[in-house]
């Protein structure tokens, strides 16, 4: 397969970070509020720092950052640093020492913590794994020698810069393929992915390097959510919670108050949510899409926010909550915020605080049922009545009213 054929293949099969599923509004906001993002980010950072030697940096902008037209080849190429060779099979056999296994473990730990927030689960996957693959894919496209003119290619061959370019291109090819394997392994973990097993005799350097890139993307998203968490909590209390406590004023009005009262903070960039809000106002895009590629071809166009990170997407979710006049209150069971479906709602639909088995609503209902004490005589009377009702219902032509009167009469005579 030629480089151009491989690029065409990637372009056809590489999906964009585009979420077609529908999720309840507010799910991203509550995910950003509820999880210990700082602890998770620190865990990712520690793993990054301990595996710096796994990185295999590539230069996608090689032709624009290097004076390749006047390149002078060195007399002898420097010898690559020695490294103990490890195969994929050896790496899978010792997951505690292998970076791609450790990344898979951390990634799934975060995904498990997001059990009640499938929207964040889906986006986290795309912003980490898919973003890493896309980075290598874009590098392959930029380093593709086929796009150079014949004159440029002749110059590269003459001054031997072609060796540098091909080495960079081949590395990008290898890392792009490895990143796809790591993506599948994250889904199959802790069981080894079938592709990794098939290439068990291969050197695992590219897989570790691809895992390092995915880990770096994961750390960036976790760090961004950690930085955003405190400011978002204040903002939600000032708007959504306040609107729930004061229904005469909706969340949009409270948000307007927040922005007006802190205008100096917006200009100085003191609050992360203020910077995100101002950035979004200038990041509204109208995509050019083929009607055949859309699920709803009757729609001429649709707008969306261009978001670089998950914190920005969370901010979009929050603004939509305000725009739809949603409110938030704390669950009486777990203490976390949720969107109440009515003024009487007290419990949320989360399962994780209850061992992942039952929602807070279900737990509260069971506790209420257990707290009710039923008189033994009443329980026996009800049991006998239900039994008698079942027998009488088998009599033909007996109406419901007659059956009820019969049961009531028998009960009354027994009381005498």
C-alpha positions as CSV (number, residue, x, y, z in Angstrom):
1,X,0.0,0.0,0.0
2,X,1.5,3.3,-1.1
3,X,1.5,6.3,1.3
4,X,-1.3,8.0,-0.6
5,X,-3.4,4.9,-0.6
6,X,-2.9,4.6,3.2
7,X,-3.9,8.3,3.7
8,X,-7.0,7.7,1.6
9,X,-7.8,4.7,3.8
10,X,-7.4,6.6,7.0
11,X,-9.5,9.5,5.7
12,X,-12.3,7.1,4.9
13,X,-12.2,5.2,8.2
14,X,-11.1,7.9,10.6
15,X,-14.2,9.1,12.4
16,X,-14.6,12.7,13.7
17,X,-15.2,13.6,17.3
18,X,-18.9,14.0,16.8
19,X,-21.5,12.6,19.2
20,X,-24.8,11.7,17.6
21,X,-26.3,10.2,20.7
22,X,-28.7,12.1,22.9
23,X,-28.2,12.4,26.6
24,X,-30.1,14.2,29.4
25,X,-29.1,17.8,29.7
26,X,-26.9,18.6,32.7
27,X,-25.2,15.2,32.7
28,X,-21.8,16.8,31.7
29,X,-22.2,19.5,34.3
30,X,-22.9,17.1,37.1
31,X,-20.0,14.8,36.0
32,X,-17.7,17.8,36.2
33,X,-18.9,18.6,39.7
34,X,-19.0,15.1,41.2
35,X,-15.8,13.3,40.3
36,X,-12.4,13.8,42.1
37,X,-10.8,15.1,39.0
38,X,-7.7,16.5,40.8
39,X,-6.8,13.0,42.2
40,X,-7.3,11.4,38.8
41,X,-5.2,14.1,37.1
42,X,-2.4,13.6,39.6
43,X,-2.5,9.9,39.0
44,X,-2.2,10.4,35.3
45,X,0.6,13.0,35.8
46,X,2.6,10.6,38.0
47,X,2.3,7.9,35.3
48,X,3.4,10.4,32.7
49,X,6.5,11.5,34.6
50,X,7.6,7.9,35.3
51,X,7.5,7.0,31.6
52,X,9.1,9.9,29.8
53,X,11.4,7.6,28.0
54,X,8.5,5.9,26.3
55,X,7.7,8.9,24.2
56,X,8.7,8.9,20.5
57,X,8.3,12.5,19.4
58,X,7.6,13.2,15.7
59,X,7.6,16.5,13.8
60,X,4.6,16.8,11.6
61,X,5.8,20.2,10.4
62,X,9.1,18.9,9.3
63,X,9.1,20.7,5.9
64,X,8.2,24.1,7.4
65,X,10.5,24.0,10.4
66,X,13.6,22.5,8.7
67,X,15.7,24.1,6.0
68,X,15.5,20.9,4.0
69,X,16.4,22.6,0.6
70,X,19.9,23.3,2.0
71,X,20.2,20.3,4.2
72,X,23.7,18.8,4.7
73,X,23.7,15.2,5.7
74,X,25.9,14.3,8.6
75,X,29.0,12.2,7.9
76,X,27.6,9.4,10.1
77,X,24.2,8.9,11.7
78,X,24.2,9.0,15.5
79,X,23.6,5.6,17.0
80,X,20.1,5.2,18.6
81,X,20.2,4.8,22.4
82,X,20.3,1.2,23.5
83,X,17.1,-0.2,24.9
84,X,16.1,-3.5,26.2
85,X,13.8,-5.1,23.7
86,X,10.4,-6.1,24.9
87,X,7.8,-7.9,22.9
88,X,4.1,-7.3,23.1
89,X,3.6,-10.7,24.6
90,X,6.1,-9.9,27.4
91,X,4.4,-6.6,28.1
92,X,1.0,-8.2,28.4
93,X,2.4,-10.8,30.7
94,X,3.6,-8.1,33.1
95,X,0.9,-5.5,33.0
96,X,2.2,-3.8,36.2
97,X,5.4,-2.8,34.3
98,X,3.9,-2.1,30.9
99,X,2.8,1.4,30.0
100,X,-0.1,0.5,27.7
101,X,-1.5,-1.8,30.4
102,X,-1.2,0.8,33.1
103,X,-2.9,3.4,30.8
104,X,-5.7,1.0,30.1
105,X,-6.1,0.4,33.9
106,X,-6.3,4.2,34.6
107,X,-8.5,4.9,31.7
108,X,-11.0,2.2,32.8
109,X,-10.9,3.4,36.3
110,X,-12.0,6.8,35.2
111,X,-14.7,5.3,32.9
112,X,-16.0,3.2,35.8
113,X,-16.3,6.3,38.0
114,X,-18.4,7.8,35.2
115,X,-21.0,5.0,35.3
116,X,-23.8,7.5,35.9
117,X,-22.6,9.9,33.2
118,X,-22.5,8.1,29.8
119,X,-22.2,11.4,28.0
120,X,-18.9,12.2,29.7
121,X,-17.8,8.6,29.1
122,X,-18.3,8.9,25.4
123,X,-16.6,12.3,25.1
124,X,-13.7,11.4,27.3
125,X,-13.0,8.4,25.0
126,X,-13.0,10.6,21.9
127,X,-11.0,13.4,23.4
128,X,-8.3,11.0,24.5
129,X,-8.0,8.0,22.2
130,X,-9.4,9.5,19.0
131,X,-7.5,12.7,19.5
132,X,-4.3,10.7,19.7
133,X,-5.0,8.8,16.6
134,X,-6.0,12.0,14.8
135,X,-2.7,13.6,15.8
136,X,-0.7,10.8,14.1
137,X,-3.1,10.8,11.1
138,X,-2.6,14.5,10.6
139,X,1.2,13.9,10.9
140,X,1.0,11.3,8.1
141,X,-0.8,13.7,5.9
142,X,1.7,16.5,6.5
143,X,4.7,14.3,5.9
144,X,3.3,12.6,2.8
145,X,6.1,12.9,0.2
146,X,3.6,12.5,-2.6
147,X,2.3,16.0,-2.3
148,X,5.8,17.4,-3.1
149,X,6.6,18.4,-6.6
150,X,9.1,16.3,-8.6
151,X,11.6,19.1,-8.3
152,X,11.4,19.1,-4.5
153,X,11.7,15.3,-4.4
154,X,14.8,15.4,-6.6
155,X,16.4,18.0,-4.2
156,X,15.6,15.8,-1.2
157,X,17.2,12.8,-2.9
158,X,20.2,14.7,-3.8
159,X,21.0,16.2,-0.4
160,X,19.7,13.0,1.4
161,X,17.0,14.8,3.3
162,X,14.7,12.2,2.0
163,X,16.1,9.8,4.6
164,X,15.1,12.1,7.4
165,X,11.6,12.6,5.9
166,X,11.0,8.9,5.3
167,X,12.2,8.1,8.9
168,X,9.7,10.6,10.3
169,X,6.9,9.4,8.0
170,X,7.5,5.7,8.8
171,X,7.4,6.5,12.5
172,X,4.1,8.3,12.1
173,X,2.7,5.3,10.2
174,X,3.8,2.9,12.9
175,X,2.5,5.1,15.7
176,X,-0.9,5.7,14.0
177,X,-1.3,1.9,13.6
178,X,-0.2,1.3,17.2
179,X,-2.6,3.9,18.5
180,X,-5.6,2.1,16.9
181,X,-4.5,-1.1,18.6
182,X,-4.3,0.7,22.0
183,X,-7.7,2.2,21.5
184,X,-9.2,-1.3,21.1
185,X,-7.2,-2.6,24.0
186,X,-8.7,0.1,26.2
187,X,-12.1,-1.3,25.4
188,X,-11.1,-5.0,25.8
189,X,-9.1,-4.5,29.0
190,X,-8.2,-6.4,31.2
191,X,-8.4,-9.1,28.4
192,X,-5.7,-8.6,25.7
193,X,-6.9,-7.2,22.4
194,X,-6.9,-9.8,19.6
195,X,-4.6,-7.6,17.5
196,X,-2.0,-7.2,20.3
197,X,-2.1,-11.0,20.8
198,X,-1.5,-11.6,17.1
199,X,1.5,-9.3,17.1
200,X,2.9,-10.8,20.3
201,X,6.4,-11.2,18.9
202,X,6.6,-7.6,17.8
203,X,8.7,-4.9,19.6
204,X,6.3,-3.0,21.8
205,X,8.1,0.4,21.6
206,X,5.5,1.9,19.2
207,X,2.6,0.6,21.4
208,X,4.2,2.2,24.5
209,X,4.7,5.5,22.6
210,X,1.1,5.5,21.4
211,X,-0.1,4.8,24.9
212,X,2.1,7.7,26.2
213,X,0.3,10.1,23.7
214,X,-3.1,8.8,24.8
215,X,-2.1,9.2,28.5
216,X,-1.0,12.8,27.8
217,X,-4.3,13.6,26.2
218,X,-6.1,11.9,29.2
219,X,-4.1,14.0,31.6
220,X,-4.8,17.2,29.8
221,X,-8.6,16.6,30.0
222,X,-8.5,15.5,33.6
223,X,-6.4,18.6,34.5
224,X,-8.7,20.9,32.6
225,X,-11.8,19.5,34.5
226,X,-9.9,19.7,37.8
227,X,-9.1,23.4,37.2
228,X,-12.7,24.1,36.1
229,X,-14.4,22.2,39.0
230,X,-14.3,24.9,41.7
231,X,-15.4,27.8,39.5
232,X,-18.2,25.7,38.0
233,X,-19.4,24.8,41.5
234,X,-19.7,28.4,42.4
235,X,-21.4,29.3,39.2
236,X,-24.0,26.5,39.5
237,X,-24.8,27.5,43.1
238,X,-25.2,31.2,41.9
239,X,-27.5,30.3,39.1
240,X,-29.2,26.8,38.9
241,X,-29.5,26.3,42.7
242,X,-30.5,29.9,43.3
243,X,-33.2,29.5,40.6
244,X,-34.5,26.4,42.4
245,X,-34.7,28.3,45.7
246,X,-36.2,31.4,44.1
247,X,-38.5,30.3,41.4
248,X,-39.6,33.8,40.7
249,X,-36.3,34.3,38.8
250,X,-34.9,31.9,36.3
251,X,-31.3,30.7,35.9
252,X,-30.7,32.9,32.8
253,X,-31.3,36.0,34.9
254,X,-29.0,34.8,37.6
255,X,-26.3,34.1,35.0
256,X,-26.7,37.6,33.6
257,X,-26.2,38.9,37.2
258,X,-23.0,36.8,37.5
259,X,-21.6,38.1,34.3
260,X,-22.4,41.8,35.0
261,X,-21.2,41.7,38.6
262,X,-17.9,40.2,37.5
263,X,-17.2,42.0,34.3
264,X,-13.8,43.0,35.6
265,X,-13.1,39.4,36.1
266,X,-14.0,38.6,32.5
267,X,-11.5,41.3,31.2
268,X,-8.8,40.1,33.5
269,X,-9.4,36.4,32.9
270,X,-9.7,35.7,36.6
271,X,-12.4,33.0,36.2
272,X,-12.0,30.0,33.9
273,X,-15.8,29.8,33.2
274,X,-15.8,33.5,32.2
275,X,-12.9,32.9,29.7
276,X,-14.7,29.8,28.4
277,X,-18.0,31.8,28.0
278,X,-16.3,34.6,26.1
279,X,-14.4,32.1,23.9
280,X,-17.6,30.3,22.9
281,X,-19.2,33.5,21.7
282,X,-16.6,33.6,19.0
283,X,-16.4,29.8,18.3
284,X,-19.9,29.2,16.7
285,X,-19.4,27.3,13.5
286,X,-21.6,26.3,10.6
287,X,-20.3,23.0,9.2
288,X,-20.4,22.3,5.5
289,X,-21.9,18.9,5.3
290,X,-23.2,16.7,2.5
291,X,-27.0,15.9,3.0
292,X,-26.2,12.2,2.5
293,X,-23.8,12.3,5.5
294,X,-26.5,13.7,7.9
295,X,-29.1,11.7,9.7
296,X,-31.6,14.5,8.9
297,X,-30.9,15.6,5.3
298,X,-33.9,17.9,5.4
299,X,-32.0,20.3,7.7
300,X,-30.1,22.8,5.6
301,X,-27.5,23.5,8.2
302,X,-26.8,23.1,11.9
303,X,-24.5,25.0,14.2
304,X,-22.2,23.7,16.9
305,X,-19.5,24.9,19.2
306,X,-15.9,24.2,18.4
307,X,-14.5,22.9,21.7
308,X,-10.9,22.1,22.3
309,X,-11.4,20.4,25.6
310,X,-14.0,18.8,27.8
311,X,-14.2,21.9,30.1
312,X,-15.5,23.9,27.2
313,X,-18.1,21.2,26.4
314,X,-19.2,21.3,30.0
315,X,-19.7,25.0,29.7
316,X,-21.9,24.5,26.7
317,X,-24.0,22.1,28.7
318,X,-24.3,24.6,31.5
319,X,-25.4,27.4,29.2
320,X,-28.0,25.1,27.7
321,X,-29.3,24.4,31.1
322,X,-29.7,28.1,31.8
323,X,-31.2,28.7,28.4
324,X,-33.9,26.0,29.1
325,X,-34.6,27.4,32.6
326,X,-33.4,24.2,34.4
327,X,-32.7,24.3,38.1
328,X,-30.7,22.1,40.4
329,X,-31.1,20.8,43.9
330,X,-29.3,18.3,46.2
331,X,-30.4,14.7,46.4
332,X,-31.6,13.8,49.9
333,X,-29.9,10.4,49.6
334,X,-26.4,11.1,48.2
335,X,-26.2,14.9,48.5
336,X,-25.3,15.5,44.8
337,X,-27.0,18.0,42.6
338,X,-29.6,16.9,40.1
339,X,-32.2,18.4,37.8
340,X,-35.6,18.0,39.6
341,X,-38.5,16.8,37.4
342,X,-41.0,18.5,39.7
343,X,-41.1,20.7,42.8
344,X,-41.6,17.6,45.0
345,X,-38.5,15.7,43.6
346,X,-36.0,14.8,46.3
347,X,-33.9,12.0,44.9
348,X,-31.6,11.6,41.9
349,X,-31.2,8.7,39.4
350,X,-27.5,7.9,40.3
351,X,-26.5,4.3,41.0
352,X,-22.8,4.7,41.9
353,X,-23.4,6.1,45.4
354,X,-25.4,3.0,46.2
355,X,-22.9,0.4,45.0
356,X,-23.9,0.7,41.4
357,X,-27.0,-1.5,41.9
358,X,-29.9,0.8,42.7
359,X,-30.7,4.5,42.1
360,X,-31.1,6.9,45.0
361,X,-34.9,6.9,44.2
362,X,-35.1,3.2,44.6
363,X,-33.1,3.2,47.8
364,X,-35.2,5.9,49.3
365,X,-38.4,4.0,48.4
366,X,-37.1,0.8,50.0
367,X,-36.2,2.7,53.2
368,X,-39.7,4.3,53.4
369,X,-41.3,0.9,52.9
370,X,-39.2,-0.7,55.6
371,X,-40.0,2.2,58.0
372,X,-43.8,1.5,57.7
373,X,-45.1,-0.7,60.5
374,X,-48.2,-2.8,59.7
375,X,-50.5,-4.2,62.4
376,X,-50.3,-8.1,62.3
377,X,-54.1,-8.3,62.4
378,X,-54.5,-5.8,59.5
379,X,-51.9,-7.8,57.5
380,X,-53.8,-11.1,58.2
381,X,-57.1,-9.5,57.3
382,X,-55.7,-8.1,54.0
383,X,-54.2,-11.5,53.1
384,X,-57.5,-13.4,53.7
385,X,-59.4,-10.7,51.8
386,X,-57.1,-11.0,48.8
387,X,-57.4,-14.8,48.9
388,X,-61.2,-14.6,49.0
389,X,-61.3,-12.0,46.3
390,X,-59.3,-14.3,44.0
391,X,-61.8,-17.2,44.6
392,X,-64.9,-15.1,44.1
393,X,-63.4,-13.7,40.9
394,X,-63.7,-17.1,39.4
395,X,-67.5,-17.2,39.8
396,X,-69.3,-16.4,36.5
397,X,-71.6,-13.4,36.3
398,X,-70.5,-12.0,39.7
399,X,-69.9,-8.2,39.3
400,X,-67.1,-6.3,41.0
401,X,-69.6,-4.5,43.2
402,X,-71.2,-7.8,44.3
403,X,-67.8,-9.3,45.0
404,X,-66.8,-6.3,47.0
405,X,-70.0,-6.3,49.0
406,X,-69.6,-10.0,49.7
407,X,-66.1,-9.6,51.1
408,X,-67.1,-6.6,53.1
409,X,-70.1,-8.4,54.6
410,X,-68.0,-11.4,55.6
411,X,-65.5,-9.1,57.3
412,X,-68.2,-7.3,59.1
413,X,-69.8,-10.5,60.4
414,X,-66.5,-11.7,61.7
415,X,-66.0,-8.5,63.5
416,X,-69.3,-9.1,65.3
